[in-house]
Amino acid sequence: MEKRALTIGDVARRTGLSVSAIRFYEDRGLVSSFRTGGNQRRFERAEIRRLSFAVIAQQLGLTLAEIEAELSLLPHGRPPTSADWQKISARIRERLNVKIAQIERTRDLLDGCIGCGCLSMERCALYNPGDRAARGGAGPRYLLGDPLPRTDR
């Protein structure tokens, strides 16, 4: 097992992560290592996949807690199978679809707001006459999914 295992430096080179980031993920339980007879840290090759998933998931906007939750469902001690990854993919796909819809709404609303020229959601006669959005709560109500008021343009 030790011959096939990777040093933390090897893992860092393969994943593009810093050694300190790998240690952080190990402390959080996202990856695991074992110690050699000389007390050196070694990683199984399957840990590269787990770390790569963490990197990709962070770029997609998943929180560390969400990443931990997903990786906790993968087996330790053996490489994840295609079926293991498909289960995670199905769960993440739904979150990504929600984020994509939010990004598309944001893009479309920004186009409209910039097009009208006022750039003020407080005074905007087109999207927010009389500051109606404030009744829905704090934050960018329409970007959070509240329906846009109808306009007679």
ChimeraX attribute file (.defattr): number of C-alpha atoms within 10 A of each C-alpha:
attribute: neighborCount
match mode: 1-to-1
recipient: residues
	/A:1	8
	/A:2	13
	/A:3	7
	/A:4	10
	/A:5	19
	/A:6	19
	/A:7	16
	/A:8	19
	/A:9	15
	/A:10	16
	/A:11	22
	/A:12	18
	/A:13	12
	/A:14	14
	/A:15	18
	/A:16	14
	/A:17	15
	/A:18	14
	/A:19	15
	/A:20	11
	/A:21	13
	/A:22	21
	/A:23	16
	/A:24	13
	/A:25	18
	/A:26	15
	/A:27	11
	/A:28	13
	/A:29	13
	/A:30	23
	/A:31	24
	/A:32	20
	/A:33	18
	/A:34	13
	/A:35	11
	/A:36	12
	/A:37	8
	/A:38	6
	/A:39	8
	/A:40	11
	/A:41	16
	/A:42	22
	/A:43	21
	/A:44	22
	/A:45	16
	/A:46	16
	/A:47	24
	/A:48	19
	/A:49	14
	/A:50	20
	/A:51	24
	/A:52	15
	/A:53	17
	/A:54	23
	/A:55	16
	/A:56	12
	/A:57	17
	/A:58	14
	/A:59	10
	/A:60	13
	/A:61	13
	/A:62	17
	/A:63	13
	/A:64	15
	/A:65	10
	/A:66	15
	/A:67	20
	/A:68	17
	/A:69	13
	/A:70	20
	/A:71	20
	/A:72	13
	/A:73	13
	/A:74	18
	/A:75	11
	/A:76	15
	/A:77	10
	/A:78	11
	/A:79	16
	/A:80	16
	/A:81	10
	/A:82	8
	/A:83	9
	/A:84	13
	/A:85	15
	/A:86	11
	/A:87	14
	/A:88	15
	/A:89	13
	/A:90	10
	/A:91	11
	/A:92	17
	/A:93	12
	/A:94	11
	/A:95	14
	/A:96	14
	/A:97	11
	/A:98	11
	/A:99	14
	/A:100	12
	/A:101	13
	/A:102	16
	/A:103	13
	/A:104	13
	/A:105	16
	/A:106	17
	/A:107	12
	/A:108	12
	/A:109	16
	/A:110	14
	/A:111	11
	/A:112	14
	/A:113	16
	/A:114	11
	/A:115	10
	/A:116	14
	/A:117	9
	/A:118	13
	/A:119	13
	/A:120	13
	/A:121	20
	/A:122	15
	/A:123	13
	/A:124	16
	/A:125	14
	/A:126	17
	/A:127	22
	/A:128	18
	/A:129	14
	/A:130	12
	/A:131	13
	/A:132	14
	/A:133	21
	/A:134	14
	/A:135	8
	/A:136	11
	/A:137	9
	/A:138	8
	/A:139	10
	/A:140	14
	/A:141	17
	/A:142	19
	/A:143	19
	/A:144	11
	/A:145	12
	/A:146	11
	/A:147	10
	/A:148	14
	/A:149	13
	/A:150	8
	/A:151	10
	/A:152	5
	/A:153	4
